[in-house]
Amino acid sequence: MRSPLFTALAASLALHAAAGGAYLGSFLPSLTAPEEEPITISYVRYSPERRTPVRRQRQIEQLPIAPVPKPFTAPNKAKIEKIGVRPLGLNPVKAGSDPMNPVKAGPGPVRPIKRGSDPAVPLIRESRELLADPVEGRLFTNYFGAVKDKIHQTVRRKYGYRSVGRGSVALLFILRSDGALESAEVVRAYSSAGQTAREFALECLRQADPFPPFPQGIELKKISFNVTILFEEV
């Protein structure tokens, strides 16, 4: 049985729009209320004094009376303001509202969160955007060529003894900054090859992992790639 000839493996690793760029700066920090010094309220329980039985006499002796505890007095306003707690009372009402119908007070002031002067670094960038960048594009071009070359060598080595049919397979994958493959999938809408070729392309991509780490000057955590592999048999 005649084996298929690998005449034109056009590893046309073309760039397309890929996964959207999720940005680190899109994550908003939660706001917290200002810290206040706690106030501890102690509850004192008074128990009556134990009385000794007294024999009845002609004249009833007067028993000692237990001292009455002093009523609890709230600290004055100046002391409360000093420890950072506002005095109890009705909630403030909004301007122009009915004073007989108080509303709940809004949240207190929050402390602004300090941010650095440097802009937020995006979490994922598309390879197409990097190639179009006038500064990062020069650094990324050589790296992208190394990624394509490693995929091409893996496909060529395995394709010589495999019959996968004809057609194109579009792959979408994400690499981390250390060159490790994070995820990969087949873009079915842009793939004309059959299921065998699609599984073969994914297998070659995973065997090519890991790839070289990102070059210096590209301060990114992840980059998404869209690569198309063309299979032809005669």
Steps between C-alpha positions, in 0.01 A plus 500: 500500500650828393563742790399863455773737389567802706539740211379825635477541871424868498545578862348832419498609852288809442397734769134571560300673766498273802394498854402836638746685715395490857670776680642508852392860537136385449488349847368757744609466865224480762452805720502455875370732771751682720616313805362612836623439850274247674300586809453234765184515715510296820177367649518472883264264678416582864398224742329575833707459814443186699306572816532303822178386667406711801293374787182685563525742785259736650654782304592437133853605433560695182697296246769662291388604153712398204650798320321595182733494199551827325319525169718468190576836345606525138829678431475854386507601136860617510620158618301318232641715223849437629477124455345529157139392565213730425227532768179302473195672361274519202651441162557819302232586246554608145469863413141591411349178642237472770670542842239268650608219269873449552689301240799277537832673484721423205841337530773699666805633319743244366873520474629532145716211386839616384612382159838510345586742227555220248197404288344158550662220302249297294466136590480366143609657169432374152796414281350713223505807723862440596608467137328829416664682791793713376711431810402155625449372146874489433557289811202275440563421131796273571318332787194431289723350232651263758152387609393433140824315425457264796143419398609446138779260598265294718235476228755410232656225713166336580325563167742280302338180625144618569209541261275776629329616182487843344389841619591775745492502879483830692648478850450747782739462793641701790860500621619618841807716547717193568398349165266238646181416311200598712210411270434401139194441285392463137305790348242299310358798313835551323599134459418303183680175588332199652505374856815293447702801385366713784600249764839458334564878501416524871724203573794663321445830682502330841814302413676824400443631854687662672596791278775757563427755775394852407792723400619780724315823437157334475358532849195281452364202689320334206476528121231347280586357157283408202681263263371322189655173374428385143515129411517379138533148361563384143 
